Amino acid sequence: MSEQAGYYTIRQAAALLGIPTEKTHALLRKGKLKARRDEETGRWLLDPDSVHGRLKAPREALLREGGASEAATPAVSDATQKKEDRLFDLLILTVIGGVTLLAAGYTLLPVILGV
């Protein structure tokens, strides 16, 4: 009988860690995750303590340890991220302001035209 209770499959661990299954396999190969083979199915069964221990690591570190290239996971500093967030906020405010001006103009148009 299969002894899967309490263990994670590769797919379950990947979903829990928020990384692709390929990176989970890489972490397993590098010994960063503890696992054993199910005798009946031959599938890897990952130790829950090992997976939960990896949850404390930042996602970027998990991807790097799993062999991700820099192109696949660019390192973004906090300052760069904050700058991007500010630009996005500015874009949203500009759109909201434009819509507000259009609505005001549409409302005032009959008054201006004397209709």
PAKOL-86751 format. One record per residue: x, y, z of N, C-alpha, C, O in turn; residue in one letter. Coordinates in Angstrom, 2 decimals, padded with zeros to 5 digits, always signed. Example, Ala and Ser with C-alpha at 12.3 -4.5 7.8 and 13.67 -1.06 7.14 Angstrom:
<atoms>
+013.19	-005.69	+007.80	+012.30	-004.50	+007.80	+013.20	-003.30	+007.80	+014.24	-003.32	+008.46	A .
+012.85	-002.25	+007.08	+013.67	-001.06	+007.14	+012.90	+000.03	+007.87	+013.41	+001.14	+008.04	S .
</atoms>
This chain:
<atoms>
+000.83	-001.18	+000.00	+000.00	+000.00	+000.00	+000.88	+001.25	+000.00	+001.92	+001.29	+000.65	M .
+000.46	+002.27	-000.73	+001.21	+003.51	-000.85	+001.20	+004.29	+000.46	+000.18	+004.35	+001.14	S .
+002.34	+004.89	+000.80	+002.46	+005.65	+002.05	+002.59	+007.14	+001.74	+003.61	+007.74	+002.07	E .
+001.59	+007.73	+001.12	+001.66	+009.13	+000.73	+001.10	+010.08	+001.78	+001.32	+011.28	+001.69	Q .
+000.38	+009.57	+002.76	-000.24	+010.43	+003.76	+000.80	+011.26	+004.49	+001.79	+010.72	+005.00	A .
+000.58	+012.56	+004.54	+001.48	+013.44	+005.26	+002.65	+013.95	+004.43	+003.36	+014.85	+004.87	G .
+002.87	+013.39	+003.27	+003.96	+013.82	+002.40	+003.41	+014.63	+001.24	+002.22	+014.56	+000.93	Y .
+004.28	+015.41	+000.61	+003.89	+016.21	-000.54	+004.44	+015.58	-001.81	+005.54	+015.03	-001.81	Y .
+003.67	+015.67	-002.89	+004.20	+015.31	-004.20	+005.00	+016.50	-004.70	+004.95	+017.58	-004.12	T .
+005.73	+016.30	-005.78	+006.50	+017.41	-006.37	+005.57	+018.56	-006.71	+005.86	+019.71	-006.41	I .
+004.44	+018.25	-007.34	+003.50	+019.29	-007.76	+002.93	+020.04	-006.55	+002.81	+021.26	-006.58	R .
+002.58	+019.32	-005.51	+002.03	+019.96	-004.30	+003.07	+020.86	-003.64	+002.75	+021.97	-003.22	Q .
+004.29	+020.37	-003.55	+005.36	+021.17	-002.93	+005.64	+022.42	-003.76	+005.83	+023.51	-003.21	A .
+005.66	+022.27	-005.08	+005.90	+023.42	-005.95	+004.81	+024.47	-005.77	+005.11	+025.66	-005.69	A .
+003.56	+024.02	-005.70	+002.45	+024.96	-005.51	+002.56	+025.65	-004.15	+002.33	+026.86	-004.05	A .
+002.90	+024.91	-003.14	+003.03	+025.47	-001.79	+004.17	+026.48	-001.72	+004.04	+027.52	-001.07	L .
+005.28	+026.18	-002.39	+006.44	+027.06	-002.38	+006.31	+028.21	-003.38	+007.06	+029.18	-003.30	L .
+005.37	+028.09	-004.32	+005.19	+029.14	-005.32	+006.27	+029.15	-006.37	+006.63	+030.21	-006.89	G .
+006.80	+027.98	-006.70	+007.85	+027.88	-007.71	+007.46	+026.80	-008.72	+006.62	+025.96	-008.41	I .
+008.06	+026.81	-009.91	+007.75	+025.77	-010.90	+008.22	+024.39	-010.43	+009.12	+024.28	-009.61	P .
+007.60	+023.35	-010.97	+007.97	+021.98	-010.58	+009.42	+021.69	-010.96	+010.09	+020.92	-010.26	T .
+009.91	+022.29	-012.04	+011.31	+022.06	-012.43	+012.26	+022.55	-011.35	+013.28	+021.91	-011.08	E .
+011.94	+023.67	-010.74	+012.79	+024.21	-009.66	+012.70	+023.33	-008.42	+013.68	+023.18	-007.69	K .
+011.53	+022.75	-008.19	+011.36	+021.84	-007.06	+012.23	+020.61	-007.27	+012.88	+020.14	-006.33	T .
+012.24	+020.08	-008.49	+013.11	+018.94	-008.81	+014.58	+019.32	-008.59	+015.35	+018.52	-008.06	H .
+014.95	+020.53	-009.00	+016.34	+020.97	-008.84	+016.70	+021.07	-007.35	+017.80	+020.67	-006.96	A .
+015.80	+021.60	-006.53	+016.05	+021.67	-005.09	+016.20	+020.28	-004.50	+017.01	+020.06	-003.60	L .
+015.43	+019.35	-005.00	+015.51	+017.96	-004.54	+016.86	+017.34	-004.92	+017.50	+016.68	-004.10	L .
+017.28	+017.57	-006.17	+018.57	+017.03	-006.63	+019.73	+017.59	-005.83	+020.70	+016.89	-005.55	R .
+019.63	+018.87	-005.46	+020.71	+019.53	-004.72	+020.67	+019.22	-003.23	+021.53	+019.67	-002.47	K .
+019.68	+018.45	-002.80	+019.59	+018.09	-001.39	+018.98	+019.16	-000.52	+019.06	+019.08	+000.71	G .
+018.36	+020.16	-001.12	+017.75	+021.25	-000.36	+016.38	+020.84	+000.19	+015.87	+021.44	+001.13	K .
+015.80	+019.79	-000.41	+014.54	+019.22	+000.07	+014.76	+017.74	+000.35	+015.45	+017.06	-000.41	L .
+014.18	+017.25	+001.43	+014.29	+015.83	+001.77	+013.09	+015.10	+001.18	+011.95	+015.58	+001.24	K .
+013.36	+013.94	+000.60	+012.27	+013.16	-000.01	+012.67	+011.70	-000.06	+013.82	+011.33	+000.17	A .
+011.67	+010.88	-000.36	+011.91	+009.46	-000.57	+011.00	+009.01	-001.70	+010.03	+009.69	-002.04	R .
+011.30	+007.87	-002.27	+010.48	+007.32	-003.35	+009.37	+006.46	-002.78	+009.59	+005.68	-001.85	R .
+008.17	+006.60	-003.33	+007.06	+005.73	-002.98	+007.34	+004.37	-003.60	+007.63	+004.29	-004.80	D .
+007.26	+003.32	-002.83	+007.60	+001.98	-003.31	+006.66	+001.49	-004.39	+007.08	+000.77	-005.29	E .
+005.38	+001.88	-004.33	+004.41	+001.41	-005.31	+004.44	+002.22	-006.60	+004.43	+001.66	-007.70	E .
+004.46	+003.55	-006.47	+004.34	+004.41	-007.65	+005.68	+004.88	-008.20	+005.77	+005.24	-009.38	T .
+006.71	+004.88	-007.38	+008.01	+005.39	-007.81	+008.10	+006.91	-007.76	+009.12	+007.49	-008.12	G .
+007.02	+007.56	-007.31	+007.02	+009.02	-007.23	+007.80	+009.49	-006.01	+007.93	+008.79	-005.01	R .
+008.31	+010.71	-006.13	+008.96	+011.33	-004.99	+007.92	+011.78	-003.99	+006.90	+012.36	-004.37	W .
+008.18	+011.52	-002.73	+007.34	+012.01	-001.63	+008.21	+012.92	-000.78	+009.17	+012.47	-000.16	L .
+007.86	+014.19	-000.75	+008.68	+015.18	-000.07	+008.27	+015.31	+001.39	+007.09	+015.39	+001.72	L .
+009.28	+015.32	+002.23	+009.09	+015.44	+003.68	+008.44	+016.79	+003.99	+008.95	+017.82	+003.57	D .
+007.32	+016.80	+004.71	+006.63	+018.06	+004.98	+007.47	+019.05	+005.79	+007.37	+020.26	+005.56	P .
+008.28	+018.57	+006.72	+009.14	+019.47	+007.50	+010.15	+020.17	+006.60	+010.46	+021.35	+006.78	D .
+010.66	+019.42	+005.63	+011.62	+019.99	+004.69	+010.96	+021.08	+003.83	+011.54	+022.14	+003.62	S .
+009.76	+020.79	+003.35	+009.04	+021.76	+002.51	+008.66	+022.98	+003.34	+008.84	+024.11	+002.88	V .
+008.15	+022.78	+004.53	+007.75	+023.90	+005.38	+008.96	+024.75	+005.78	+008.85	+025.97	+005.93	H .
+010.11	+024.10	+005.95	+011.33	+024.84	+006.25	+011.73	+025.76	+005.11	+012.29	+026.84	+005.33	G .
+011.45	+025.33	+003.89	+011.78	+026.14	+002.72	+010.82	+027.31	+002.55	+011.13	+028.28	+001.87	R .
+009.65	+027.23	+003.17	+008.68	+028.32	+003.07	+009.22	+029.61	+003.67	+008.80	+030.70	+003.29	L .
+010.15	+029.48	+004.61	+010.72	+030.65	+005.26	+011.71	+031.38	+004.36	+012.02	+032.55	+004.59	K .
+012.21	+030.69	+003.33	+013.16	+031.31	+002.41	+012.39	+032.19	+001.42	+011.30	+031.82	+000.99	A .
+012.95	+033.34	+001.06	+012.29	+034.17	+000.05	+012.15	+033.42	-001.27	+013.00	+032.58	-001.61	P .
+011.09	+033.71	-002.01	+010.83	+033.03	-003.28	+012.01	+033.17	-004.24	+012.36	+032.21	-004.93	R .
+012.63	+034.34	-004.28	+013.75	+034.56	-005.19	+014.91	+033.62	-004.85	+015.58	+033.11	-005.74	E .
+015.14	+033.40	-003.55	+016.21	+032.51	-003.13	+015.90	+031.08	-003.55	+016.80	+030.35	-003.98	A .
+014.65	+030.67	-003.43	+014.25	+029.33	-003.87	+014.50	+029.15	-005.36	+015.01	+028.11	-005.79	L .
+014.14	+030.15	-006.13	+014.34	+030.05	-007.58	+015.83	+030.00	-007.92	+016.24	+029.24	-008.80	L .
+016.64	+030.81	-007.23	+018.08	+030.79	-007.48	+018.68	+029.45	-007.11	+019.48	+028.90	-007.86	R .
+018.29	+028.92	-005.96	+018.81	+027.63	-005.51	+018.38	+026.51	-006.44	+019.09	+025.52	-006.60	E .
+017.22	+026.68	-007.06	+016.70	+025.68	-007.99	+017.34	+025.77	-009.36	+016.99	+025.00	-010.25	G .
+018.28	+026.71	-009.55	+018.99	+026.80	-010.81	+018.39	+027.77	-011.79	+018.63	+027.65	-013.00	G .
+017.62	+028.75	-011.33	+017.03	+029.71	-012.25	+018.11	+030.65	-012.76	+019.03	+031.01	-012.03	A .
+017.99	+031.02	-014.00	+018.94	+031.97	-014.57	+018.56	+033.37	-014.15	+017.43	+033.62	-013.73	S .
+019.49	+034.29	-014.26	+019.21	+035.67	-013.92	+018.16	+036.26	-014.84	+017.38	+037.12	-014.41	E .
+018.12	+035.83	-016.10	+017.11	+036.34	-017.02	+015.73	+035.90	-016.61	+014.76	+036.63	-016.80	A .
+015.62	+034.72	-016.06	+014.31	+034.19	-015.67	+013.82	+034.84	-014.38	+012.62	+035.03	-014.20	A .
+014.75	+035.19	-013.48	+014.38	+035.81	-012.21	+015.27	+037.01	-011.95	+016.25	+036.91	-011.20	T .
+014.95	+038.14	-012.56	+015.80	+039.31	-012.37	+015.76	+039.78	-010.93	+014.71	+039.79	-010.28	P .
+016.93	+040.16	-010.44	+017.01	+040.67	-009.07	+016.58	+042.13	-009.08	+017.20	+042.96	-009.74	A .
+015.52	+042.43	-008.36	+015.00	+043.79	-008.31	+015.21	+044.31	-006.90	+014.74	+043.72	-005.93	V .
+015.92	+045.42	-006.81	+016.17	+045.99	-005.49	+014.91	+046.66	-004.98	+013.99	+046.95	-005.74	S .
+014.89	+046.91	-003.67	+013.73	+047.58	-003.07	+013.54	+048.97	-003.66	+012.41	+049.39	-003.89	D .
+014.64	+049.68	-003.91	+014.54	+051.03	-004.46	+013.94	+051.00	-005.85	+013.10	+051.83	-006.19	A .
+014.37	+050.05	-006.66	+013.83	+049.93	-008.02	+012.35	+049.57	-007.96	+011.55	+050.13	-008.72	T .
+011.99	+048.66	-007.08	+010.59	+048.27	-006.95	+009.72	+049.44	-006.50	+008.62	+049.63	-007.00	Q .
+010.23	+050.23	-005.55	+009.48	+051.39	-005.08	+009.30	+052.42	-006.19	+008.24	+053.03	-006.31	K .
+010.34	+052.60	-007.01	+010.27	+053.54	-008.12	+009.22	+053.08	-009.13	+008.44	+053.89	-009.63	K .
+009.20	+051.78	-009.43	+008.20	+051.24	-010.35	+006.80	+051.40	-009.77	+005.86	+051.72	-010.50	E .
+006.66	+051.19	-008.46	+005.36	+051.35	-007.82	+004.88	+052.80	-007.91	+003.71	+053.06	-008.16	D .
+005.81	+053.74	-007.70	+005.43	+055.15	-007.78	+005.01	+055.53	-009.19	+004.06	+056.29	-009.37	R .
+005.72	+055.01	-010.19	+005.35	+055.30	-011.58	+003.97	+054.74	-011.90	+003.18	+055.39	-012.59	L .
+003.68	+053.55	-011.43	+002.37	+052.95	-011.64	+001.29	+053.78	-010.95	+000.23	+054.03	-011.52	F .
+001.56	+054.21	-009.71	+000.60	+055.04	-008.99	+000.35	+056.35	-009.74	-000.79	+056.81	-009.83	D .
+001.41	+056.95	-010.27	+001.28	+058.19	-011.04	+000.43	+057.96	-012.29	-000.39	+058.81	-012.64	L .
+000.63	+056.85	-012.96	-000.15	+056.53	-014.14	-001.63	+056.39	-013.78	-002.49	+056.91	-014.49	L .
-001.93	+055.69	-012.71	-003.31	+055.51	-012.28	-003.94	+056.86	-011.93	-005.08	+057.14	-012.33	I .
-003.22	+057.70	-011.20	-003.74	+059.02	-010.85	-003.98	+059.87	-012.08	-004.96	+060.62	-012.13	L .
-003.11	+059.79	-013.08	-003.29	+060.53	-014.32	-004.54	+060.08	-015.05	-005.30	+060.91	-015.56	T .
-004.77	+058.79	-015.11	-005.98	+058.26	-015.76	-007.22	+058.73	-015.01	-008.19	+059.17	-015.64	V .
-007.21	+058.64	-013.69	-008.36	+059.07	-012.90	-008.61	+060.57	-013.11	-009.75	+060.99	-013.26	I .
-007.54	+061.36	-013.11	-007.68	+062.81	-013.34	-008.25	+063.11	-014.71	-009.11	+063.98	-014.84	G .
-007.79	+062.41	-015.73	-008.31	+062.61	-017.08	-009.78	+062.28	-017.19	-010.54	+063.02	-017.81	G .
-010.18	+061.18	-016.59	-011.59	+060.79	-016.62	-012.44	+061.81	-015.86	-013.54	+062.15	-016.29	V .
-011.93	+062.30	-014.75	-012.65	+063.31	-013.97	-012.82	+064.60	-014.77	-013.90	+065.19	-014.76	T .
-011.78	+065.04	-015.47	-011.88	+066.24	-016.31	-012.86	+066.04	-017.45	-013.62	+066.96	-017.78	L .
-012.85	+064.88	-018.07	-013.81	+064.60	-019.13	-015.25	+064.65	-018.60	-016.14	+065.20	-019.25	L .
-015.47	+064.07	-017.43	-016.80	+064.08	-016.85	-017.24	+065.50	-016.51	-018.39	+065.87	-016.74	A .
-016.33	+066.30	-015.96	-016.67	+067.69	-015.64	-016.97	+068.47	-016.90	-017.92	+069.25	-016.94	A .
-016.17	+068.29	-017.93	-016.41	+068.98	-019.20	-017.73	+068.58	-019.82	-018.45	+069.43	-020.33	G .
-018.07	+067.32	-019.78	-019.33	+066.84	-020.32	-020.51	+067.41	-019.54	-021.55	+067.72	-020.11	Y .
-020.33	+067.54	-018.22	-021.39	+068.09	-017.38	-021.58	+069.59	-017.62	-022.71	+070.08	-017.67	T .
-020.47	+070.31	-017.78	-020.53	+071.76	-017.95	-020.79	+072.21	-019.39	-021.09	+073.38	-019.62	L .
-020.68	+071.31	-020.35	-020.84	+071.67	-021.75	-022.21	+072.33	-022.04	-022.23	+073.35	-022.72	L .
-023.32	+071.80	-021.57	-024.61	+072.47	-021.83	-024.67	+073.89	-021.23	-025.27	+074.79	-021.82	P .
-024.05	+074.08	-020.06	-024.06	+075.41	-019.43	-023.24	+076.38	-020.26	-023.65	+077.52	-020.46	V .
-022.09	+075.94	-020.74	-021.20	+076.79	-021.53	-021.86	+077.16	-022.87	-021.77	+078.30	-023.31	I .
-022.51	+076.19	-023.49	-023.14	+076.41	-024.78	-024.51	+077.10	-024.66	-025.08	+077.52	-025.67	L .
-025.02	+077.20	-023.45	-026.31	+077.84	-023.22	-027.49	+077.01	-023.68	-028.53	+077.56	-024.05	G .
-027.34	+075.73	-023.66	-028.43	+074.84	-024.10	-029.32	+074.48	-022.95	-030.29	+073.74	-023.13	V .
</atoms>
